[in-house]
Amino acid sequence: MEKADIIIPVYKPDGKFLTLIEKLGKQSVLPNRIIIMNTEQKYYDRLIYGTSFQKEHRDMVVKHLSRREFDHGRTRNRGVQYSDTDFFIMMTQDAVPADEYLVERLLEQLGKENVAVAYARQLADGDSSEIEKYTRNFNYPEQSKIKTKADLETLGIKTFFCSNVCAAYNRKIFDELGGFVKHTIFNEDMIYAARAVEAGYGIAYTAEARVIHSHDYSNRKQFQRNFDLGVSQAQHPEVFAAYPSESEGIRLVRQLIRHLRESGHRSQIPHVMMQSGARYIGYQLGRHYRALPDKMVVRMSNNKEYWG
């Protein structure tokens, strides 16, 4: 089987990052190389100081950049330039392989005709709230599917859904399509997936490839992240205008509340309502960010360096 380089943007890494690297070293198909695109060297050095990490991972490529240099699309494109394999896998520092078959199962999907990208299923960790567990299962179900242009009528915006938390790419197709958008606040993965679908390629959701990845964000953080989501959608109407995402969000909230009622977690319903309100308001303000004062936009954004 072909090998792949793994590219991981990193900022303020912690123990979970070390666990990720350890698990990648135990895969049934080992990575060709691991390429780290680290933001702010001092945090990376602080984590590995006094350890044997560098000695144990001599083949790892580590490139440092400043916060001002970081961009979700451009930084990942830079990482790809250091790769020389036919396939590469994008991951985030807090996504941990659930077993030793993650790389193998993603590459199996990329071997299929016209598949541009294959992304993994995300599972909530054991300490996550019931809300987070259900949300992950809603967005990352048990059934795999290769999504194409033919699915737009039934799936709508979900056709383009893809996550660089863990996603494998065909390098030849990636270069053909021009890589990730070079300056974006968010959603570089979905914007790329949309271009791939429009070009006639498939997006393979690979439920058998699994990572542990979840967050119980505060309402404030949900507001900020969804503000940035709204900004990205406003900046890319060619992707999002024809397939609005609001209906999918409403469907999630309705099903989540029903699940909490039926599973004995009614006490969490008020939190769902507050969280949903924060997400919706943030999203709508982000979609209309051009009408807001610049200082307000920066305060509401999760990615403040983007506006610098």
N, C-alpha and C positions, 0 to 999 in steps of 0.2 A: 504494500500500500504506500501511496505517496506520503511524504512528510510535509509538515507545515511549520512555519514560524509563528510564534504567538507574540502579539503586540499588546502591551499593557500600559496605558496612561496611568500615572501614579501621582498622588498628592497627599502628603502627610500619612505615609503607610504605617500600618500597625501590625499586630500579630496575625490578623486575618490574611494579610498579604504574604507573610511568611508561610502560612498554612497552604495558601494557593500555590506557591512555588514548590512546596514539598509534594503536594498532590499531583502537580504536573509532571514531576519526576517519577511518578509511579503509574503513568498511563500505559495502556497496552500498546499504543502507538506514541512513542515519545516525540516531543517537539523537536524540530530541527534546531532552532534557537529560540530563546526568549529575549524579546527586545523591550526594554523598559524606557518609556518616555516620562521622565520624572520632572515634576514641577517643584522648584526650590530645593536645591541640593542639601541644605542644612537638615531638612526633615528626614531625608533618606539616610544621610550619614548618621543622624541621631539614632535611627532604628537599628542599624547594623554595627554601630560602634561597639568594640569589645567582643564581637562574635566572629565565628569562622565563616560567615555567610559568603563573603567575597571569594574566599579560598575554595569553598565548596561549589561555587557557581562561576568558574573562570570564563566559561563560554558565553555567559550572559552579556548582552549588549545594553549598556546603561547610558542614556543621553539626558543631560540636565538642561532645563530651561526655566525662565522666570515666569511668575504668574502673569505678567503682562504679555508674554509671548504665547501663552496657552490659548488654544482655540479648539473646540471639539472636533471640527473638521480638519483644519490645517495641521494640528499636532498629530492626528492619526495618519494623515497623508505622509507626513515626515517619517513616521515610524515604518510605513510601507516601503519607503525608499531604502531603508536599511535591510529589507528582506530580499532574498534571492530565490525563494521557493515558488512553485506554481500555485500554491494555496497559502493563505495566512488566516489566523484566527485573532479576532479582536476580543479582548476581555477587559473587565474592570478589576481593580485591586481587591474588591470585596466579594467577588464571585468565586466560590469554592467548588470544584468538581465533586459531584455526589458519589462518583465511583471512578473506576479506572478506565472506563470506556468512552469518556466524553469526546476526546479527540477522534477516536476511531469512528464513532457514529456520525459525527459532523462531516468527516471526510468521505464517508460512504455516500452521503447525500450529494456532496459536491461532485461526485463521480457520475451522477446522473445527467443526462443530456439537458442542456439549456438551463441548469440551475446556477444562478449567479451567487447566491448566498444561502447559507443554512444556519439557522439560529436555534439556540438551546432552550429547553424548558427551564423556568426558574421556580424553585421550591422555597417556601418560607422555612426559616429555621425553627427549631422546637420552641424557642422562647418568644416567638412572634404572637401578636394578638390574633384573636379569631378573625378580626376584620382583615388583617394583612394576609392571613392564610387563605381566606376565601377569595380575596382580590387576586392573589397570585394564581390560584386555580382557575379563576375566571379568564384571566389574560393568557394563561399558559395551560391549556387543557391536556388531557391524557392522549388525545388523538393527534398524530402527525398529519401534516397536509402540505402539499406543494401548491402554492398560490400563484395564479397567472392572471393575465388580462381577462380571461373568461370569467373570473370570479368577481369582478368589479360590481356587476349588477346585484349580486347577492351579498357579498361581504362588505362592499363599500370601502371605507377607509381602512378596515382591518386587512384588506389585501396587501397594503403597504406596511403593515405592522412588522417590525423587525427590531431587535435590540442588540446593541454593541456591548451589552453586559457579557454576552458570549455569542459570537457569530463568526462563521467561517466564510471566507470569500475566495472566489476564483480570480486569480490575479489577472489573467488575460482579459476577462470581461471587465474587471475593475478598471484596468487601464483604458480599455475601449470606451468606457462610459465617463472617463475623466476623474475617477476617484470620488471622494467625499467633497461636498460643497466646501469651499475653502475658508469661508468666514460665516460661522453660524453660532447662535447662542444655545442651540438645542437641536435635537432631532436629525442629526447628520445621517443616522442609520435609516430612518424612514424616508428621508429625501432621496438617498441613494436607492433604496428599494423601489420607490416610485419610478425613478428613471429606468431601473432594470425591468420592471414590469411593462412600462410603456415601450421599451425596446424589444419586448417579446420574450424576456427571460422569466424564470420561475424563482420564487422565494420559498425555501423549504423550512417550514417549522418542524423541528426534529424533537419530538417529545421524549425519545429514547436517550437523547443527550441531555443530561441534567446537571444544573448547578444549584447550590444553595445560595440564595441571594434575596434578601428582604430588608425592609426598613419600616419602622413605625415612626413616621415623621410627625412632628408637631403641626398644629394648624397653621402656624406662621410659615413653616417650611413648605407645607403643601401650597399655600398661597403663592409663595415666591417661585416655586418650581412650575406651577401652572401659569403664572404670569409669563415666565420664559417660554413655556409651551405655546401660549397665545401669540407671543412675539414671533416665534419661528413660523407659525402658521400664517400670520399676517405678511411675513416677508417672502413666503413661498406659495402664493395663490395658485400657481401652476400645479401644485400637488394637492393642496387642501381645500381650495374653494369649491370644487365640484363634489367633494366627499366630506362633508362636515362631520366632526367627531362627537358633537353634543349628544346625539341620540344614543350612541354607544355608552357614554358616561351615565346617562339616565337609566339605561337598562341595567348597568352594573349596580347602581344604588338601589333600585327596586328589588333586584334579586338578592342583594346583600342583606337588606332589611328583612326580607322574607326568611332568609336563612337564619339570621340571628333570632328571630321569633321562634322558629321551629326547632332550633338546636339549644334552647335554654340560655341564650346570651342577650336577652332583652335589654339588660342594663347598658349594653354598648351602643344601642340605637341612637341615643342623644349625641354621642360622640360622632357617629356616622353623619348625622345631620349637620353638625358644626363643621366637620371636616369637608363634607360635600359643598357646603356654602363657601368655605375658604377657597376650595379648588375652583369652583365656578366663578366667583368674583375675580380671583386672580387671573383666570383664563380670559374672561371677558375684557378686563382692563388691559391685559397683554395684547389682545387682538386689536385694541384701539390705542396702543401706546403712542402713536404719532400725534394724537390729540392732547397728550398729557405733557406737563412741564418736565424738562430734562431731569431736574433733581428728583422729582417724584418717581420717574421711571427707574433711576438708579437705586433708589431706596427700596422699591418694590421687587427688584430683580434678585434672583439667587446668584447670578453670575455678574457681579458688579464690574469686574475687569473688562468684560465685553464692551462696556460703554466708554472705556477710557480712550 
